[in-house]
Amino acid sequence: MNNGLVAYNEGMVRKHFISYRQTAKQGSPAAWHNIGGIFLEGRGTIKPDIGKAHHYYHVASLLGFKQSQYLLGSHNHEGTTSVSSTLMCRIKTQ
């Protein structure tokens, strides 16, 4: 990938992240879930952080977001704690 495309992609991740944060502050469970996904997988300049991912998924699940509830339920049932094992449980939200 060329440097221009990498910079563009990183800029788009930042733009989406900022947008999700603003929407999450307004109470959107989907936004909380999407931020969790950014931290789970690590995107752009954001490194994977399972603790932050879990926090955002947890808030989304408390707000009734089914995908987050499923993800956390699978995660807790399997007793997994690593990013790679959590990724195997993750379902697509698109």
C-alpha positions, 0 to 999 in steps of 0.5 A: 500500500502506498503512503498516501493511501495509508494516510488516507485510511488512517484519516478515515479511521480517525474521522469515524472514531471521532464521529462514533464518540460524539454519537456514543455521548448522545446514547447510541449503543451502536456507536459504543459497539463500533468503538469497541470494534476499533479497540478490539481489532486496532485500526489506523493508529489505534492499537488493539486494547482488549480492556477498552474494547470490553468497556465499550462493548459492555456499555453497548450491551447495557444499552441493549445492543444485541451484538455486544451482548452476544459478543460478551456472552460468548467471551465470558462463556468460553473464558477467553481473554486474548484479542485473537480468541475474542476476534473469533467470537466477533460477529459482523455488524454491517 
